[in-house]
């Protein structure tokens, strides 16, 4: 497999991994908050806090992947021809 094909598969793997990471982060935050709500009797506050923390972790993961992708594009860009 040539280097361009490897790069394409690496990008695809990174994008699919971030999708799974988003789902897991939001799910853990939400269900962890529900569990703590039942234990402490403060429903629905910790569910909302857990959900918000999961969304925040998801946004952070998306930003990480976008920065990595942009950095790889900058490295592949040929120098300007003048």
N, CA, C and O of each residue as an XYZ file, in Angstrom:
328
protein
N       0.854     -1.177      0.000
C       0.000      0.000      0.000
C       0.895      1.234      0.000
O       1.879      1.299      0.737
N       0.550      2.199     -0.824
C       1.352      3.410     -0.917
C       1.092      4.332      0.278
O       0.151      4.126      1.044
N       1.931      5.336      0.419
C       1.830      6.220      1.588
C       0.537      7.034      1.588
O       0.002      7.352      2.650
N       0.030      7.373      0.389
C      -1.224      8.134      0.319
C      -2.396      7.287      0.815
O      -3.288      7.797      1.494
N      -2.395      6.024      0.485
C      -3.446      5.109      0.959
C      -3.384      4.915      2.459
O      -4.416      4.872      3.129
N      -2.173      4.797      2.992
C      -2.026      4.661      4.440
C      -2.535      5.896      5.163
O      -3.176      5.796      6.209
N      -2.244      7.068      4.595
C      -2.702      8.307      5.212
C      -4.233      8.377      5.205
O      -4.849      8.805      6.181
N      -4.838      7.948      4.084
C      -6.287      7.962      3.975
C      -6.919      7.045      5.024
O      -7.893      7.420      5.677
N      -6.365      5.852      5.182
C      -6.908      4.924      6.179
C      -6.684      5.433      7.601
O      -7.527      5.222      8.473
N      -5.564      6.096      7.842
C      -5.311      6.678      9.155
C      -6.301      7.773      9.499
O      -6.756      7.876     10.638
N      -6.635      8.591      8.511
C      -7.617      9.654      8.710
C      -8.995      9.055      8.985
O      -9.718      9.529      9.862
N      -9.355      8.022      8.239
C     -10.648      7.363      8.444
C     -10.724      6.729      9.834
O     -11.756      6.816     10.499
N      -9.652      6.103     10.267
C      -9.634      5.488     11.591
C      -9.757      6.535     12.686
O     -10.454      6.322     13.679
N      -9.085      7.660     12.509
C      -9.159      8.737     13.495
C     -10.572      9.304     13.585
O     -11.065      9.574     14.680
N     -11.216      9.484     12.449
C     -12.578     10.024     12.439
C     -13.563      9.050     13.085
O     -14.452      9.474     13.824
N     -13.419      7.767     12.819
C     -14.345      6.808     13.426
C     -14.085      6.671     14.918
O     -15.018      6.476     15.697
N     -12.837      6.768     15.317
C     -12.523      6.675     16.744
C     -13.108      7.849     17.517
O     -13.566      7.676     18.646
N     -13.099      9.033     16.931
C     -13.650     10.187     17.633
C     -15.170     10.058     17.736
O     -15.758     10.539     18.705
N     -15.807      9.430     16.775
C     -17.246      9.194     16.866
C     -17.595      8.289     18.038
O     -18.553      8.545     18.768
N     -16.831      7.253     18.208
C     -17.045      6.347     19.339
C     -16.747      7.069     20.650
O     -17.468      6.905     21.634
N     -15.687      7.864     20.655
C     -15.317      8.617     21.858
C     -16.422      9.589     22.280
O     -16.675      9.763     23.472
N     -17.072     10.214     21.313
C     -18.166     11.137     21.608
C     -19.321     10.389     22.264
O     -19.847     10.822     23.289
N     -19.710      9.273     21.671
C     -20.836      8.501     22.207
C     -20.543      8.000     23.618
O     -21.410      8.064     24.490
N     -19.344      7.510     23.845
C     -18.979      6.983     25.167
C     -18.923      8.106     26.202
O     -19.400      7.934     27.324
N     -18.351      9.245     25.840
C     -18.236     10.357     26.797
C     -19.607     10.864     27.227
O     -19.845     11.081     28.415
N     -20.505     11.053     26.272
C     -21.838     11.548     26.618
C     -22.609     10.501     27.406
O     -23.289     10.833     28.376
N     -22.512      9.244     27.001
C     -23.207      8.171     27.716
C     -22.721      8.010     29.146
O     -23.526      7.890     30.069
N     -21.408      8.006     29.331
C     -20.866      7.877     30.693
C     -21.264      9.063     31.565
O     -21.618      8.892     32.732
N     -21.206     10.255     31.000
C     -21.597     11.428     31.777
C     -23.057     11.377     32.185
O     -23.397     11.642     33.338
N     -23.914     11.037     31.243
C     -25.350     11.008     31.516
C     -25.714      9.912     32.518
O     -26.374     10.175     33.523
N     -25.281      8.688     32.239
C     -25.649      7.579     33.124
C     -24.925      7.635     34.465
O     -25.459      7.196     35.484
N     -23.704      8.178     34.464
C     -23.018      8.392     35.735
C     -23.749      9.419     36.585
O     -23.853      9.270     37.802
N     -24.254     10.462     35.937
C     -25.049     11.463     36.653
C     -26.346     10.882     37.188
O     -26.751     11.205     38.304
N     -27.001     10.034     36.415
C     -28.227      9.383     36.889
C     -27.944      8.495     38.094
O     -28.711      8.481     39.057
N     -26.853      7.763     38.039
C     -26.484      6.893     39.156
C     -26.264      7.726     40.425
O     -26.763      7.384     41.497
N     -25.521      8.806     40.290
C     -25.268      9.655     41.455
C     -26.540     10.336     41.953
O     -26.702     10.541     43.156
N     -27.436     10.686     41.044
C     -28.724     11.255     41.449
C     -29.504     10.274     42.312
O     -30.061     10.661     43.339
N     -29.550      9.018     41.911
C     -30.266      8.005     42.696
C     -29.601      7.786     44.055
O     -30.279      7.627     45.071
N     -28.270      7.780     44.060
C     -27.549      7.559     45.318
C     -27.717      8.729     46.288
O     -27.893      8.526     47.489
N     -27.663      9.942     45.764
C     -27.667     11.121     46.629
C     -29.034     11.794     46.736
O     -29.232     12.649     47.599
N     -29.965     11.426     45.883
C     -31.309     11.973     45.934
C     -31.414     13.426     45.529
O     -32.193     14.180     46.112
N     -30.641     13.827     44.537
C     -30.671     15.224     44.097
C     -31.126     15.348     42.643
O     -30.738     16.287     41.948
N     -31.938     14.416     42.190
C     -32.359     14.388     40.778
C     -32.996     15.696     40.380
O     -33.668     16.310     41.209
N     -32.831     16.133     39.219
C     -32.059     15.697     38.054
C     -30.735     16.424     37.887
O     -30.158     16.396     36.800
N     -30.246     17.062     38.911
C     -29.104     17.965     38.779
C     -27.829     17.272     38.321
O     -27.165     17.766     37.410
N     -27.476     16.175     38.907
C     -26.219     15.527     38.529
C     -26.308     14.864     37.162
O     -25.292     14.681     36.491
N     -27.516     14.505     36.749
C     -27.684     13.984     35.388
C     -27.326     15.073     34.386
O     -26.613     14.821     33.415
N     -27.820     16.278     34.624
C     -27.509     17.389     33.725
C     -26.036     17.762     33.772
O     -25.438     18.073     32.741
N     -25.452     17.733     34.956
C     -24.022     18.044     35.081
C     -23.188     16.989     34.350
O     -22.234     17.327     33.650
N     -23.542     15.721     34.512
C     -22.831     14.645     33.822
C     -22.972     14.745     32.316
O     -22.006     14.546     31.578
N     -24.178     15.054     31.862
C     -24.402     15.222     30.431
C     -23.557     16.369     29.881
O     -22.929     16.236     28.830
N     -23.543     17.497     30.596
C     -22.749     18.651     30.159
C     -21.256     18.321     30.141
O     -20.536     18.758     29.243
N     -20.790     17.555     31.123
C     -19.387     17.155     31.143
C     -19.076     16.246     29.947
O     -18.006     16.354     29.348
N     -19.999     15.361     29.605
C     -19.809     14.497     28.443
C     -19.764     15.281     27.148
O     -18.949     14.990     26.273
N     -20.629     16.270     27.019
C     -20.616     17.116     25.825
C     -19.310     17.912     25.761
O     -18.728     18.069     24.688
N     -18.857     18.408     26.901
C     -17.588     19.131     26.936
C     -16.415     18.254     26.530
O     -15.536     18.696     25.790
N     -16.394     17.017     27.007
C     -15.333     16.088     26.620
C     -15.411     15.775     25.128
O     -14.386     15.599     24.471
N     -16.616     15.707     24.605
C     -16.796     15.443     23.174
C     -16.271     16.591     22.328
O     -15.616     16.371     21.308
N     -16.556     17.807     22.748
C     -16.063     18.975     22.019
C     -14.547     19.019     22.049
O     -13.911     19.350     21.048
N     -13.970     18.688     23.186
C     -12.514     18.663     23.304
C     -11.917     17.615     22.361
O     -10.884     17.862     21.738
N     -12.557     16.452     22.253
C     -12.077     15.406     21.351
C     -12.161     15.865     19.896
O     -11.249     15.607     19.110
N     -13.250     16.541     19.536
C     -13.386     17.040     18.169
C     -12.312     18.072     17.844
O     -11.735     18.052     16.757
N     -12.048     18.965     18.779
C     -11.018     19.985     18.558
C      -9.654     19.329     18.394
O      -8.865     19.745     17.545
N      -9.372     18.314     19.193
C      -8.097     17.598     19.094
C      -7.930     16.975     17.712
O      -6.858     17.071     17.114
N      -8.973     16.344     17.206
C      -8.890     15.689     15.903
C      -8.758     16.712     14.782
O      -7.988     16.500     13.845
N      -9.491     17.813     14.862
C      -9.402     18.843     13.830
C      -8.007     19.462     13.807
O      -7.451     19.695     12.734
N      -7.444     19.728     14.969
C      -6.084     20.289     15.010
C      -5.073     19.311     14.426
O      -4.174     19.712     13.687
N      -5.215     18.049     14.749
C      -4.313     17.036     14.212
C      -4.437     16.946     12.694
O      -3.435     16.841     11.987
N      -5.665     16.988     12.203
C      -5.890     16.917     10.757
C      -5.318     18.148     10.062
O      -4.686     18.029      9.012
N      -5.535     19.327     10.639
C      -4.982     20.553     10.050
C      -3.460     20.527     10.035
O      -2.840     20.970      9.068
N      -2.858     20.013     11.094
C      -1.405     19.932     11.157
C      -0.878     18.995     10.075
O       0.142     19.284      9.449
N      -1.563     17.878      9.851
C      -1.114     16.950      8.811
C      -1.285     17.561      7.424
O      -0.480     17.291      6.532
N      -2.322     18.382      7.227
C      -2.492     19.059      5.934
C      -1.390     20.080      5.706
O      -0.894     20.215      4.588
N      -1.002     20.801      6.752
C       0.061     21.792      6.618
C       1.388     21.142      6.272
O       2.168     21.698      5.499
N       1.652     19.977      6.832
C       2.905     19.278      6.551
C       2.955     18.756      5.121
O       4.035     18.648      4.540
N       1.814     18.434      4.556
C       1.757     17.895      3.195
C       1.745     18.983      2.125
O       1.974     18.699      0.950
N       1.480     20.219      2.523
C       1.362     21.316      1.581
C       2.720     21.623      0.961
O       3.694     21.834      1.684
N       2.796     21.650     -0.361
C       4.091     21.970     -0.989
C       4.447     23.436     -0.777
O       3.554     24.271     -0.637
N       5.722     23.758     -0.752
C       6.123     25.170     -0.586
C       5.619     26.005     -1.767
O       5.458     25.503     -2.880
N       5.378     27.273     -1.501
C       4.881     28.173     -2.545
C       5.915     28.328     -3.654
O       7.106     28.507     -3.399
N       5.438     28.257     -4.871
C       6.287     28.445     -6.034
C       6.151     29.886     -6.506
O       5.053     30.308     -6.868
N       7.222     30.637     -6.511
C       7.192     32.046     -6.949
C       8.101     32.260     -8.114
O       8.206     33.378     -8.617
